[in-house]
Amino acid sequence: MGSGKEEKKECLHRVAIPPPKPFLESLRATVKETFFADDPFHQFKGQPPRKRFLLGFQYLVPFVEWAPRYTFDSFKGDLLSGITIATLAIPQGISYAKLANLPPIIGLYSSFVPPLIYAMLGSSRDLAVGTVAVPSLLMASMLGKDVSPTQDTKEYVNLVLTATFFAGVFQAALGFLRLGFIVDFLSHATIVGFMGGAATVVLLQQLKGLLGLAHFTSNTDLISVVISIASQAHSWKWQCVLLGCCFLFFLLLTKYLMKRKKVFFWINAMAPLTCVILATLIVSLTHAENHGVQVIGRLSKGLNPLSVDVLAFGSPYLATAIKTGIITGAIALAEGVAVGRSFAISKNYHIDGNKEMIAFGLMNIVGSCTSCYLTSGPFSRSAVNSNAGCKSAVSNIVMAVGIMITLLLLTPLFYHTPLVVLSSIVITAMLGSIDYQAAIHLWQIDKFDFLICLASYNGVVFSSVETGLIIAVTLSLLRLLISIARPRTFELGNIPNSMIYRSIDQYPNAERIPAILILQIDSPIYFANSNYLRERISRWIHQEEDRIKATGESSLQYVVLDLSAVGSIDTSGISMLEEINGNIEGKGLKLVLANPRSEVIKKLDKSKFIESLGQEWIYLTVGEAVSACNFVLPGSWPNVNSVECDAGPDNNV
């Protein structure tokens, strides 16, 4: 009998304690994994200094790397797509500038310089650079509280350019310092809710132009907008309503036809500029501006004037400009990188997130010095660019050339363009930004995520964009903290006729082992969750003892902790295990550990916990731990004995 036990013990595998590493080596490895997970310096290894310099320059300026391989066939695709997105950039640029309470010409300026910078520095082939709706609205909302865009237009414009400068600095700093993971703290659910709420607010703001109202509430919440519209019912302009509804119907019809048949793509792509041209002709021929239809008015000819000297670094509202720049810069960055990645995945190529952040940052810094406000990679324009057959970032250069021609020659033609047609264009674009299907998907998959999405949406729509953003960030961090502070624990059971152990909740056929409680901890153990885990493990033991009393089974003898999912542990976690071990021994039970990972076993060894527990009570797998416990218990467990030496390692989940 004794020899049988000895043979079985020889089947068990001792958990290895990895050799200690010097502190600086461990620190270097941690820093590398945190900030350089993509190993950007790999290409420099073994290269001579001149080659390293060239590779470094190509890394910072991707245009230098791919330009020598550029072909005429690629240019034909980029030329067509560039012209197409230029026709979209003109009405969108003017529309979003009005949304930001800026002179319309700044919207055109912002579609000229930034795309040129991005074409040199960006890594996406499909991203089309331009102004975006939500950051435009946020700038108007946040800066408009301190400076009136109508009464003090010059100072307001200067603050917007200053905010754009700090947005660029923030974005570039994230890229250079490789801190892009900070942007990932906004969860998918909060982004869906926030973007949907912001799109709804933008839609509500367009009712001013659609109804021809000269005055409108400065608040963005739904109730204020409804009150403002209702109180001015006598001021509604039927001419604006008629024009707006006709063009809105045309734009939505072309969008619907494109979804049904791809052959209508070009009609949908040209529809915004077509509406602008038709509306301008109608107003010019009928002199509708004399009958209450508001028009853009005079746009100055010429390229972007330098604006370095007007950046308001000495303004009393500098703190507001910095705050606005950081918030809008983060949102624009998250949207632009997400759009670029989505197209890269669909077309099977790779973009570097940190390069994108640097490109966005530098194009906004340069843009703020050349009369441009915040730009990013809007999805609608990028989708048109991709579907039009773009091959590289040269399509952005073609678009910029188109905008340059417009600035030099065509701006006087927009004098009679009615604001109502711009409202129709924005409404059409924003309807596609309310992703109700994603919200339904959240409801089906995760009700808590859906509630987070709904809270973000309601915060934006019923309070303000800033409030909605605060709610979105707070809920994202709260969800993260809950997952850290309240990790999941499972009771494991044995799958019959195997050495595999799985959660009893997930696998109802998994069998409990008499006299042994097997628990799995599903996260690293830190100071934030150590107290909870101590209480939760104690509760598991109490529940198991109550269950055993009720069923009359063998009394509990062992508690096996499966640590296979515990990637790391800190000193608070070690103290928790020491307390758990003391409490378990006080009950006359024995604590057994299974599959502690490398970092965990190292720290347990250094803290002398292994010495106090006993090396013989730490096993490589749950199956081996259970087998060892069964050696001591009276009787045997047939399902284990039949396979305990022949089975491979059990992958506990």
PLY file of the C-alpha trace (Angstrom):
ply
format ascii 1.0
element vertex 653
property float x
property float y
property float z
element edge 652
property int vertex1
property int vertex2
end_header
0.00 0.00 0.00
2.82 2.39 0.90
4.68 1.60 -2.33
1.53 2.46 -4.30
1.43 5.87 -2.68
5.11 6.41 -3.44
4.53 5.57 -7.11
1.63 8.00 -7.28
3.69 10.75 -5.66
6.34 10.25 -8.33
3.67 11.08 -10.92
3.22 14.52 -9.37
5.20 17.46 -10.77
6.86 20.00 -8.51
6.10 23.67 -9.21
9.29 25.39 -10.32
10.41 28.68 -8.82
12.04 30.76 -11.59
15.54 32.08 -10.95
15.64 35.68 -9.69
16.34 38.48 -12.18
18.26 41.68 -11.42
15.95 44.59 -10.58
17.05 46.74 -13.51
16.50 43.88 -15.95
12.97 43.30 -14.59
12.25 47.04 -14.72
13.49 47.25 -18.31
11.29 44.30 -19.32
8.24 45.86 -17.64
8.80 49.24 -19.30
9.26 47.56 -22.68
6.02 45.61 -22.37
4.14 48.69 -21.16
5.33 51.26 -23.69
6.93 49.28 -26.52
4.73 46.20 -26.86
5.03 46.40 -30.66
8.88 46.40 -30.43
9.45 49.39 -32.78
13.22 49.17 -32.38
13.44 45.64 -33.79
14.16 46.96 -37.30
17.23 48.86 -36.06
19.04 45.80 -34.67
22.26 44.96 -36.47
22.00 47.92 -38.87
24.84 50.41 -39.56
24.36 54.02 -38.31
23.41 55.41 -41.73
20.77 52.73 -42.25
19.45 53.35 -38.73
19.06 57.05 -39.48
17.18 56.27 -42.69
14.91 53.75 -40.95
14.24 56.23 -38.15
13.33 58.95 -40.64
11.05 56.54 -42.51
9.42 55.57 -39.21
8.64 59.20 -38.36
7.70 60.15 -41.94
6.02 57.10 -43.54
5.63 58.97 -46.84
9.39 58.58 -47.44
9.06 54.82 -47.04
6.20 54.14 -49.47
6.61 57.01 -51.97
9.41 55.28 -53.98
7.08 52.32 -54.62
4.14 54.51 -55.65
2.80 53.74 -59.14
0.70 55.54 -61.74
-2.06 52.96 -61.36
-2.29 53.85 -57.68
-2.40 57.53 -58.56
-5.42 57.00 -60.83
-7.38 55.54 -57.89
-6.18 58.27 -55.53
-7.02 61.02 -58.04
-10.61 59.83 -58.41
-11.15 59.32 -54.67
-9.42 62.64 -53.85
-11.71 64.59 -56.16
-14.71 62.77 -54.69
-13.88 63.57 -51.07
-13.05 67.18 -52.05
-16.66 67.59 -53.23
-17.75 66.28 -49.82
-15.18 68.29 -47.85
-16.43 71.67 -49.13
-20.02 71.49 -47.81
-19.01 69.51 -44.70
-16.19 71.93 -43.86
-18.51 74.92 -44.06
-21.27 73.09 -42.14
-19.06 71.96 -39.26
-17.46 75.39 -38.99
-20.94 76.86 -38.50
-21.58 74.13 -35.92
-18.48 75.33 -34.04
-19.75 78.95 -34.34
-16.77 79.79 -36.55
-16.62 81.75 -39.81
-17.33 79.27 -42.66
-14.01 80.00 -44.35
-12.16 78.37 -41.42
-13.90 75.12 -42.28
-12.35 75.28 -45.75
-8.95 76.25 -44.36
-9.13 73.16 -42.13
-9.50 70.89 -45.16
-6.37 72.25 -46.85
-3.30 72.20 -44.56
-4.02 69.26 -42.17
-4.57 66.69 -44.98
-1.16 67.59 -46.42
0.52 67.02 -43.04
-1.31 63.73 -42.52
-0.34 62.48 -45.99
3.32 62.82 -44.95
3.06 61.40 -41.43
-0.01 59.13 -41.29
0.02 55.37 -41.77
-3.58 54.81 -42.94
-4.30 54.50 -46.66
-8.03 55.13 -46.30
-8.38 57.89 -43.71
-9.69 61.18 -45.14
-8.77 64.11 -42.92
-11.22 66.88 -42.10
-13.35 68.55 -39.47
-15.67 66.43 -37.33
-19.07 67.18 -35.85
-18.80 66.20 -32.19
-15.53 68.05 -31.39
-16.94 71.06 -33.30
-20.01 71.07 -31.08
-17.90 70.54 -27.96
-15.69 73.52 -28.81
-18.73 75.74 -29.32
-20.29 74.53 -26.08
-17.20 74.79 -23.86
-15.63 77.98 -25.20
-18.93 79.73 -25.85
-19.60 79.86 -22.11
-16.68 82.26 -21.59
-16.54 84.19 -24.87
-19.50 84.99 -27.12
-18.90 83.87 -30.73
-21.23 86.63 -32.01
-20.30 89.58 -29.80
-16.56 88.92 -29.60
-15.88 86.86 -32.71
-12.15 87.63 -32.94
-11.32 86.51 -29.40
-13.55 83.44 -29.79
-11.73 82.39 -32.98
-8.37 82.93 -31.28
-9.47 80.70 -28.38
-10.59 77.98 -30.80
-7.21 78.05 -32.55
-5.47 77.96 -29.15
-7.58 74.98 -28.07
-6.65 73.27 -31.35
-2.96 73.88 -30.60
-3.24 72.24 -27.18
-5.28 69.39 -28.65
-2.40 68.76 -31.06
0.18 68.95 -28.26
-1.85 66.45 -26.22
-2.25 64.05 -29.15
1.42 64.23 -30.18
2.54 63.77 -26.56
0.47 60.59 -26.29
2.17 59.29 -29.43
5.74 60.26 -28.56
5.39 59.01 -24.97
3.51 55.94 -26.22
0.62 56.56 -23.87
-2.11 55.82 -26.37
-3.60 53.18 -24.10
-5.06 56.06 -22.05
-7.61 56.65 -24.82
-8.73 53.02 -24.45
-10.24 53.78 -21.04
-13.45 54.80 -22.82
-15.35 51.54 -23.19
-17.27 50.61 -26.33
-20.61 51.02 -24.53
-19.84 54.56 -23.35
-18.56 55.58 -26.80
-21.74 54.29 -28.47
-23.89 56.19 -25.96
-21.83 59.38 -26.00
-21.48 59.55 -29.79
-25.17 58.80 -30.25
-26.11 61.49 -27.72
-23.74 64.00 -29.32
-25.18 63.22 -32.77
-28.68 63.79 -31.38
-27.61 67.16 -29.96
-26.07 68.13 -33.31
-29.35 67.19 -35.00
-31.29 69.37 -32.57
-28.96 72.31 -33.23
-29.67 72.06 -36.96
-33.34 72.86 -36.36
-32.27 76.51 -36.12
-31.19 76.51 -39.77
-33.96 74.19 -40.91
-36.66 76.50 -39.48
-34.88 79.72 -40.44
-34.58 81.03 -36.87
-32.36 84.05 -36.28
-32.07 83.44 -32.51
-31.59 80.13 -30.74
-30.82 78.88 -27.24
-27.16 78.56 -26.32
-27.97 75.43 -24.29
-27.71 72.06 -26.00
-30.10 69.93 -23.91
-33.32 68.62 -25.41
-35.71 70.55 -23.15
-34.05 73.92 -23.81
-34.11 73.31 -27.58
-37.79 72.31 -27.56
-38.72 75.39 -25.50
-36.70 77.65 -27.81
-38.35 76.24 -30.93
-41.85 76.30 -29.48
-41.53 79.88 -28.21
-40.48 81.08 -31.69
-43.16 79.26 -33.69
-44.27 82.61 -35.13
-40.75 83.15 -36.54
-40.51 79.92 -38.52
-39.73 80.59 -42.21
-41.77 78.42 -44.53
-39.23 79.04 -47.30
-36.46 77.52 -45.18
-38.65 74.60 -44.11
-39.55 73.86 -47.73
-35.97 74.09 -49.01
-34.60 72.11 -46.07
-37.11 69.29 -46.33
-36.62 68.96 -50.10
-32.84 68.72 -49.84
-33.03 66.47 -46.77
-35.32 64.11 -48.69
-32.91 64.08 -51.64
-29.88 63.35 -49.45
-31.64 60.58 -47.52
-32.96 59.09 -50.78
-29.46 58.89 -52.30
-28.18 57.33 -49.08
-30.96 54.75 -49.14
-30.36 53.92 -52.81
-26.63 53.48 -52.18
-27.35 50.95 -49.43
-29.63 49.03 -51.77
-27.33 49.10 -54.82
-23.64 50.00 -54.90
-24.06 51.53 -58.36
-25.62 54.57 -56.66
-22.45 55.22 -54.62
-21.28 58.05 -56.86
-24.66 59.77 -56.74
-24.62 59.63 -52.94
-21.01 60.88 -52.81
-21.80 63.88 -55.03
-25.17 64.61 -53.40
-23.96 67.15 -50.75
-22.13 69.33 -53.28
-25.01 68.95 -55.71
-27.39 70.24 -53.04
-25.10 73.20 -52.31
-24.93 74.14 -56.00
-28.69 73.77 -56.54
-29.57 75.65 -53.36
-27.16 78.46 -54.24
-28.69 78.79 -57.71
-32.25 78.78 -56.33
-31.52 81.47 -53.75
-29.50 83.55 -56.23
-32.24 83.48 -58.89
-35.16 84.05 -56.50
-33.37 86.51 -54.18
-34.64 84.41 -51.29
-32.19 86.14 -48.92
-34.56 89.13 -49.06
-37.39 86.93 -47.77
-35.79 85.60 -44.59
-33.55 82.83 -45.99
-30.14 83.22 -44.32
-27.07 82.79 -46.55
-23.37 82.26 -45.90
-22.40 85.67 -47.25
-18.96 86.79 -48.33
-16.07 84.32 -48.05
-12.57 85.78 -48.36
-10.42 84.54 -51.24
-6.91 83.26 -50.71
-5.03 80.55 -48.87
-4.78 80.12 -45.11
-3.31 83.15 -43.35
-0.75 82.45 -40.63
-2.23 82.54 -37.14
0.77 81.94 -34.88
0.56 85.49 -33.56
-3.11 85.19 -32.57
-2.79 82.09 -30.39
-4.15 83.31 -27.06
-1.41 82.14 -24.69
-1.90 85.28 -22.60
-5.68 85.14 -22.52
-7.51 85.04 -19.18
-9.41 82.08 -20.67
-6.25 80.06 -21.38
-7.20 77.37 -18.83
-10.54 76.89 -20.61
-8.75 76.61 -23.96
-6.35 73.98 -22.56
-9.20 71.96 -21.03
-11.21 72.19 -24.25
-8.20 71.16 -26.32
-7.44 68.09 -24.22
-11.06 66.89 -24.16
-11.80 67.50 -27.85
-8.35 66.21 -28.79
-8.98 62.93 -26.95
-12.37 62.46 -28.63
-11.05 63.33 -32.10
-8.09 61.01 -31.56
-10.25 58.10 -30.41
-12.54 58.52 -33.42
-9.72 58.94 -35.95
-7.65 55.97 -34.74
-10.75 53.76 -34.53
-11.79 54.68 -38.10
-8.27 54.06 -39.40
-8.04 50.69 -37.67
-11.44 49.56 -38.95
-10.44 50.18 -42.58
-6.99 48.66 -42.03
-8.58 45.47 -40.70
-11.08 45.28 -43.56
-8.28 45.70 -46.14
-5.74 43.53 -44.32
-2.95 46.01 -43.58
-1.50 47.41 -40.37
-1.51 50.93 -38.96
0.63 52.08 -36.05
-1.55 53.68 -33.38
1.32 55.73 -31.95
2.28 57.03 -35.40
-1.34 58.03 -35.95
-1.36 59.98 -32.69
1.82 61.80 -33.68
0.39 62.54 -37.13
-2.89 63.85 -35.69
-1.03 65.92 -33.13
1.40 67.53 -35.57
-1.29 68.26 -38.15
-3.37 70.04 -35.50
-0.35 71.96 -34.17
0.52 73.11 -37.71
-3.16 73.65 -38.42
-3.61 75.93 -35.42
-0.75 78.08 -36.80
-2.42 78.30 -40.23
-6.01 79.29 -39.27
-7.33 75.72 -39.03
-9.35 74.30 -36.18
-9.44 70.72 -34.88
-9.38 67.97 -37.52
-9.46 64.19 -37.39
-10.54 61.31 -39.62
-14.36 61.45 -39.88
-15.95 58.12 -40.72
-18.32 59.42 -43.41
-15.56 61.05 -45.45
-13.17 58.13 -44.93
-15.85 55.66 -46.05
-16.37 57.65 -49.25
-12.61 57.78 -49.77
-12.28 54.01 -49.34
-15.27 53.14 -51.51
-14.07 55.51 -54.24
-10.97 53.34 -54.65
-8.18 55.18 -52.82
-4.81 53.42 -52.75
-2.81 55.63 -50.39
-2.76 58.91 -48.46
-2.20 60.72 -51.78
-6.00 61.03 -51.97
-5.68 63.54 -49.10
-3.19 65.54 -51.18
-5.59 65.56 -54.14
-8.40 66.71 -51.83
-6.17 69.48 -50.47
-5.39 70.64 -54.02
-9.13 70.76 -54.74
-9.70 72.84 -51.61
-6.78 75.11 -52.60
-8.40 75.79 -56.01
-11.67 76.52 -54.24
-9.99 78.98 -51.84
-8.15 80.75 -54.64
-10.94 80.95 -57.21
-14.36 79.72 -56.12
-15.19 81.18 -52.69
-17.25 84.10 -54.08
-19.64 81.56 -55.60
-20.79 80.51 -52.11
-22.19 83.95 -51.24
-25.82 82.91 -51.85
-25.51 79.41 -50.34
-28.37 79.11 -47.80
-27.62 77.93 -44.28
-30.61 75.60 -44.46
-28.89 73.34 -47.01
-25.89 73.05 -44.69
-28.26 71.99 -41.90
-29.70 69.32 -44.19
-26.20 67.99 -44.94
-25.29 67.83 -41.25
-28.58 66.12 -40.33
-27.98 63.45 -42.98
-24.46 62.81 -41.70
-25.53 62.68 -38.05
-28.39 60.24 -38.62
-25.75 57.66 -39.53
-23.86 58.36 -36.29
-26.71 57.20 -34.05
-25.84 53.51 -33.92
-29.08 52.07 -32.57
-28.11 48.60 -33.81
-25.04 48.66 -31.56
-27.27 49.64 -28.62
-29.61 46.73 -29.37
-26.58 44.43 -29.57
-25.42 45.67 -26.15
-28.87 44.91 -24.71
-28.74 41.38 -26.10
-25.19 40.66 -24.91
-24.67 42.64 -21.69
-27.48 44.51 -19.91
-25.03 46.40 -17.70
-23.16 47.70 -20.76
-26.50 48.77 -22.23
-27.33 50.74 -19.06
-23.93 52.46 -19.28
-24.63 53.31 -22.93
-28.08 54.65 -22.03
-26.73 56.74 -19.15
-24.09 58.31 -21.43
-26.71 59.06 -24.08
-29.16 60.60 -21.63
-26.43 62.65 -19.98
-25.58 64.28 -23.32
-29.16 64.76 -24.55
-30.86 65.91 -21.33
-28.02 67.84 -19.71
-25.00 68.86 -21.80
-22.21 67.39 -23.89
-19.75 68.02 -21.04
-22.00 66.26 -18.53
-22.44 63.34 -20.91
-18.69 63.11 -21.35
-18.13 63.13 -17.59
-20.76 60.41 -17.17
-19.16 58.37 -19.98
-15.66 58.56 -18.49
-16.91 57.98 -14.94
-18.93 54.92 -15.92
-16.01 53.50 -17.94
-13.66 53.86 -14.98
-16.32 52.55 -12.59
-16.78 49.45 -14.73
-13.02 48.94 -14.76
-12.73 49.43 -10.98
-15.59 47.02 -10.33
-13.91 44.33 -12.44
-10.64 44.89 -10.54
-12.07 45.26 -7.04
-14.65 42.48 -7.38
-13.00 39.65 -9.32
-14.97 36.53 -10.01
-14.38 33.29 -8.14
-15.68 29.89 -9.16
-16.16 26.52 -7.57
-14.64 23.82 -9.76
-15.73 20.25 -10.21
-14.36 17.26 -12.09
-15.65 16.38 -15.56
-16.47 12.64 -15.26
-13.80 10.19 -16.48
-11.17 12.90 -16.92
-8.65 15.01 -15.06
-10.30 18.20 -16.29
-11.78 20.65 -13.77
-14.31 23.28 -14.76
-16.76 25.68 -13.18
-19.77 23.88 -11.73
-22.02 26.75 -12.86
-20.87 26.40 -16.46
-20.75 22.59 -16.47
-23.60 21.15 -14.35
-22.27 17.62 -14.90
-18.99 18.49 -13.16
-18.77 16.55 -9.89
-17.71 17.92 -6.51
-14.89 16.01 -4.83
-15.80 14.66 -1.36
-14.06 16.55 1.47
-12.34 18.94 -1.01
-13.45 22.47 -1.99
-11.81 23.65 -5.24
-11.92 27.39 -5.97
-10.56 29.37 -8.89
-9.64 33.08 -8.67
-10.14 34.80 -12.01
-7.87 37.85 -11.78
-4.59 39.19 -10.41
-4.63 39.74 -6.64
-3.98 43.35 -5.63
-4.59 45.66 -2.70
-7.85 46.71 -4.40
-9.39 43.24 -4.25
-7.50 41.38 -1.52
-10.04 42.17 1.24
-12.93 41.14 -0.98
-11.21 37.87 -1.93
-10.52 37.06 1.73
-14.20 37.55 2.56
-15.41 35.74 -0.55
-13.19 32.68 0.03
-14.34 32.53 3.66
-17.94 32.68 2.45
-17.28 29.83 -0.02
-15.98 27.72 2.88
-19.01 28.52 5.07
-21.39 27.69 2.21
-19.62 24.39 1.54
-19.73 23.43 5.23
-23.47 24.24 5.35
-24.06 22.17 2.21
-22.13 19.22 3.65
-24.17 19.40 6.87
-27.41 19.39 4.89
-26.41 16.43 2.69
-24.51 14.39 5.28
-21.39 14.03 3.11
-17.83 13.66 4.37
-16.63 16.67 6.30
-14.51 19.27 4.52
-10.75 18.64 4.82
-9.01 20.61 2.05
-9.43 23.94 0.22
-7.68 23.96 -3.17
-7.04 27.39 -4.72
-6.51 27.27 -8.48
-4.20 30.24 -9.24
-3.81 29.59 -12.97
-5.65 32.85 -13.83
-3.70 34.93 -11.27
-1.01 36.60 -13.34
0.44 38.71 -10.54
0.14 39.40 -6.83
1.26 42.25 -4.57
2.12 42.38 -0.87
-1.54 42.95 0.08
-2.45 39.80 -1.82
0.25 37.81 -0.06
-1.02 39.06 3.32
-4.50 37.96 2.29
-3.25 34.44 1.51
-1.46 34.32 4.86
-4.69 35.29 6.65
-6.70 32.76 4.65
-4.17 30.06 5.48
-4.33 30.94 9.19
-8.14 30.92 9.20
-8.29 27.60 7.35
-5.79 25.98 9.71
-7.81 27.34 12.63
-10.77 25.33 11.31
-8.66 22.18 11.11
-8.50 22.32 7.30
-5.57 22.48 4.91
-4.92 25.05 2.15
-3.55 23.68 -1.15
-2.37 25.81 -4.11
-2.53 24.72 -7.74
-0.65 26.13 -10.74
0.72 29.42 -9.38
2.25 31.46 -12.22
5.85 32.60 -12.45
5.49 36.05 -10.84
3.19 34.69 -8.16
5.39 31.78 -7.05
8.47 34.06 -7.01
6.82 36.48 -4.60
5.35 33.71 -2.47
8.84 32.25 -2.15
10.46 35.58 -1.24
7.78 36.30 1.37
8.37 32.89 3.05
4.74 31.97 2.43
5.79 28.72 0.75
7.85 27.87 3.81
4.89 28.40 6.14
2.45 26.54 3.88
4.79 23.74 2.93
6.27 23.08 -0.53
4.46 19.73 -0.56
1.09 21.55 -0.71
1.75 23.39 -3.99
0.96 21.46 -7.19
1.23 22.00 -10.91
-2.42 21.20 -11.68
-5.72 20.90 -9.86
-5.80 17.20 -10.76
-2.48 16.57 -9.02
-3.60 18.60 -5.99
-6.80 16.54 -5.71
-4.85 13.28 -6.12
-2.47 14.29 -3.34
-5.36 15.15 -1.03
-7.03 11.82 -1.79
-3.86 9.93 -0.74
-4.38 11.16 2.79
-8.16 10.81 2.93
-9.69 7.43 3.77
-11.04 5.57 0.76
-10.40 6.55 -2.83
-12.05 8.34 -5.68
-12.40 6.04 -8.69
-12.65 8.67 -11.43
-9.25 10.12 -10.47
-7.43 6.83 -9.81
-8.16 5.54 -13.28
-6.34 8.34 -15.09
-4.19 10.19 -12.58
-0.77 9.23 -14.00
-1.63 8.98 -17.69
-3.56 12.18 -18.29
-1.87 15.32 -19.55
-2.03 18.63 -17.72
-5.55 19.87 -17.05
-6.34 23.30 -18.52
-8.53 24.79 -15.84
-10.82 27.61 -16.88
0 1
1 2
2 3
3 4
4 5
5 6
6 7
7 8
8 9
9 10
10 11
11 12
12 13
13 14
14 15
15 16
16 17
17 18
18 19
19 20
20 21
21 22
22 23
23 24
24 25
25 26
26 27
27 28
28 29
29 30
30 31
31 32
32 33
33 34
34 35
35 36
36 37
37 38
38 39
39 40
40 41
41 42
42 43
43 44
44 45
45 46
46 47
47 48
48 49
49 50
50 51
51 52
52 53
53 54
54 55
55 56
56 57
57 58
58 59
59 60
60 61
61 62
62 63
63 64
64 65
65 66
66 67
67 68
68 69
69 70
70 71
71 72
72 73
73 74
74 75
75 76
76 77
77 78
78 79
79 80
80 81
81 82
82 83
83 84
84 85
85 86
86 87
87 88
88 89
89 90
90 91
91 92
92 93
93 94
94 95
95 96
96 97
97 98
98 99
99 100
100 101
101 102
102 103
103 104
104 105
105 106
106 107
107 108
108 109
109 110
110 111
111 112
112 113
113 114
114 115
115 116
116 117
117 118
118 119
119 120
120 121
121 122
122 123
123 124
124 125
125 126
126 127
127 128
128 129
129 130
130 131
131 132
132 133
133 134
134 135
135 136
136 137
137 138
138 139
139 140
140 141
141 142
142 143
143 144
144 145
145 146
146 147
147 148
148 149
149 150
150 151
151 152
152 153
153 154
154 155
155 156
156 157
157 158
158 159
159 160
160 161
161 162
162 163
163 164
164 165
165 166
166 167
167 168
168 169
169 170
170 171
171 172
172 173
173 174
174 175
175 176
176 177
177 178
178 179
179 180
180 181
181 182
182 183
183 184
184 185
185 186
186 187
187 188
188 189
189 190
190 191
191 192
192 193
193 194
194 195
195 196
196 197
197 198
198 199
199 200
200 201
201 202
202 203
203 204
204 205
205 206
206 207
207 208
208 209
209 210
210 211
211 212
212 213
213 214
214 215
215 216
216 217
217 218
218 219
219 220
220 221
221 222
222 223
223 224
224 225
225 226
226 227
227 228
228 229
229 230
230 231
231 232
232 233
233 234
234 235
235 236
236 237
237 238
238 239
239 240
240 241
241 242
242 243
243 244
244 245
245 246
246 247
247 248
248 249
249 250
250 251
251 252
252 253
253 254
254 255
255 256
256 257
257 258
258 259
259 260
260 261
261 262
262 263
263 264
264 265
265 266
266 267
267 268
268 269
269 270
270 271
271 272
272 273
273 274
274 275
275 276
276 277
277 278
278 279
279 280
280 281
281 282
282 283
283 284
284 285
285 286
286 287
287 288
288 289
289 290
290 291
291 292
292 293
293 294
294 295
295 296
296 297
297 298
298 299
299 300
300 301
301 302
302 303
303 304
304 305
305 306
306 307
307 308
308 309
309 310
310 311
311 312
312 313
313 314
314 315
315 316
316 317
317 318
318 319
319 320
320 321
321 322
322 323
323 324
324 325
325 326
326 327
327 328
328 329
329 330
330 331
331 332
332 333
333 334
334 335
335 336
336 337
337 338
338 339
339 340
340 341
341 342
342 343
343 344
344 345
345 346
346 347
347 348
348 349
349 350
350 351
351 352
352 353
353 354
354 355
355 356
356 357
357 358
358 359
359 360
360 361
361 362
362 363
363 364
364 365
365 366
366 367
367 368
368 369
369 370
370 371
371 372
372 373
373 374
374 375
375 376
376 377
377 378
378 379
379 380
380 381
381 382
382 383
383 384
384 385
385 386
386 387
387 388
388 389
389 390
390 391
391 392
392 393
393 394
394 395
395 396
396 397
397 398
398 399
399 400
400 401
401 402
402 403
403 404
404 405
405 406
406 407
407 408
408 409
409 410
410 411
411 412
412 413
413 414
414 415
415 416
416 417
417 418
418 419
419 420
420 421
421 422
422 423
423 424
424 425
425 426
426 427
427 428
428 429
429 430
430 431
431 432
432 433
433 434
434 435
435 436
436 437
437 438
438 439
439 440
440 441
441 442
442 443
443 444
444 445
445 446
446 447
447 448
448 449
449 450
450 451
451 452
452 453
453 454
454 455
455 456
456 457
457 458
458 459
459 460
460 461
461 462
462 463
463 464
464 465
465 466
466 467
467 468
468 469
469 470
470 471
471 472
472 473
473 474
474 475
475 476
476 477
477 478
478 479
479 480
480 481
481 482
482 483
483 484
484 485
485 486
486 487
487 488
488 489
489 490
490 491
491 492
492 493
493 494
494 495
495 496
496 497
497 498
498 499
499 500
500 501
501 502
502 503
503 504
504 505
505 506
506 507
507 508
508 509
509 510
510 511
511 512
512 513
513 514
514 515
515 516
516 517
517 518
518 519
519 520
520 521
521 522
522 523
523 524
524 525
525 526
526 527
527 528
528 529
529 530
530 531
531 532
532 533
533 534
534 535
535 536
536 537
537 538
538 539
539 540
540 541
541 542
542 543
543 544
544 545
545 546
546 547
547 548
548 549
549 550
550 551
551 552
552 553
553 554
554 555
555 556
556 557
557 558
558 559
559 560
560 561
561 562
562 563
563 564
564 565
565 566
566 567
567 568
568 569
569 570
570 571
571 572
572 573
573 574
574 575
575 576
576 577
577 578
578 579
579 580
580 581
581 582
582 583
583 584
584 585
585 586
586 587
587 588
588 589
589 590
590 591
591 592
592 593
593 594
594 595
595 596
596 597
597 598
598 599
599 600
600 601
601 602
602 603
603 604
604 605
605 606
606 607
607 608
608 609
609 610
610 611
611 612
612 613
613 614
614 615
615 616
616 617
617 618
618 619
619 620
620 621
621 622
622 623
623 624
624 625
625 626
626 627
627 628
628 629
629 630
630 631
631 632
632 633
633 634
634 635
635 636
636 637
637 638
638 639
639 640
640 641
641 642
642 643
643 644
644 645
645 646
646 647
647 648
648 649
649 650
650 651
651 652
